[in-house]
Amino acid sequence: MDKVFVDTSAWIAYFSKDDTYHMAVSQVLKAVVAERKVICTSNYVFDETVTRLLYDTSWKHTSAFIAFIAQSIMIKSIVKLWIDNHVEEEALSVVEKYHEHKLSFTDATSVVLMKRFKIGAILSLDSDFAKIGLRVLP
């Protein structure tokens, strides 16, 4: 596993120090960095995370996340993958295939990106990813 995809729930836990899973997510991210794995996320996850942090926490947490992602992309420690029309079309098939798990559309796009870019694990607190057979951290 040389790549790890980071989902919205993990970003929220990481940037919300009072979150129940903050420490667990922080430890996994430190290990991922120490092992020199490529950290990936997507523009849809970025959008969803900004929105959730803004609505559920504070501007302090939201602006810290925005600055962190911008800096990390600039120094190439995080790769932001972009959703295009082809990924959206494949994601609709994922939503249909796993409709009983009620994956969000953003989650479905993450599944497509993980397959497309051969990403071995996802850092997420969302149990639905494990239900569809992905390797979930922590």
N, C-alpha and C positions, 0 to 999 in steps of 0.2 A: 504494500500500500504506500504509494508515494504522493498521493493527493488526498486531501480531505475537503469536503464541501461543508460550509458552515451555514446553517439554517437560521431563520429569524429567531426562533425560540432561544437558541444558543447565544446569539448576539445580544438579545435582551437580557438574559441572565448575566452575561459578561459585563455589560454596561450598567446594570442595576445592582450595586453592591449589597442591597438588602434582599435581593432575590434568593430564594431557598437554594437554587442550584448555582449561584455565583461561584462558589469555591470549586465545585466539581468541574464546571466549564472552564474556569481559569486554569486549573491544573492540566486539563486535556490540551488546551491551547498552548500552554508552556511546553508540554511534551511534544506536541506537533512541531513547534518551532525548533526545539532542541534536536529533534530527529530530522530536521531540514525537509519536511514534507511541504508540498505546495498547498497553500490554503486558497480555496476557491469559494466564491459566492456568486450571486447573480444580481443583475440590475433589478429584477423583481423582488428578490430577498431584501436588497437595499431599500427599495421603495416601501415594502411592508414593514421593515424594521424602523425606518424613520417615522412612519405613521404610528406604529404601536408605541414607540418610545414617547413620541409627542403626546399622544392621547393618554397613555397609562402611567408615565413617569413625569419627567420634567424637561424643560429646555436644556438644562445642564447636561443631562444624560444624552439627549438627542444631539446636541451640538458636539459633544465629545465623540459620539459614534461617527457623525459626519466627518469630523476632522481626522479621526483615526483611519477611516476607510480611504479618504483622499490621500493622506500621507502614505499609507501602506501601498496603495496602488502606484503612487509616484516612485516609491523606492523598490517597487516590485516584490514586496513581501506578501501581497494578496493579489490574486487574479480575479477581476470581476468579469464573469461571463455574461454575454448579452443574449437576450431572448429575441429571436427573429421569427418571421412567419412560419418557417419550417418547424422550429421548436414548438411554437404554439400549436400547430397542427398535430404534431406527435403527442403533445401534452393532452390534447382533447381525447386522443385514443387511450392514454393512461387513465384519465378520469373515468372514461367509460369502462375500461377493463377492471378497475378497482373501485367501482362506484359504491360497493358495500362498505368500504373504508372511509368514504367521504373525504378523500384527499382534496385539499384546496387546489385551485388552478396553479397557484404559485408552487405548491409542493409538487404537482405533476410536472411543471417545467423543470424543477430541480432534479426529478427522477430522469427526465430526458437528458439533461446536461451531464448527469453522472454517467449515464450509459455512453453518451457520445464522446466524452472526454476520458473515459475509463478511470473514473474516480472511485476508489475502493471503499470509502466510508463517508458517512455524514455525521457531523456533530449537531445533534438535535435533541430536544426534549419531547418531540412529537412521536408517540408510539406507533403511529400509522406507517412510518417508514420501515420499522422492523416487521410489521405484519405483511408487508409486500416483499420481504426478503432482502432488504438492504442491511448492510453492516452499520449499526448505529452506535456512536460514541456519545456520552460516556458510558 
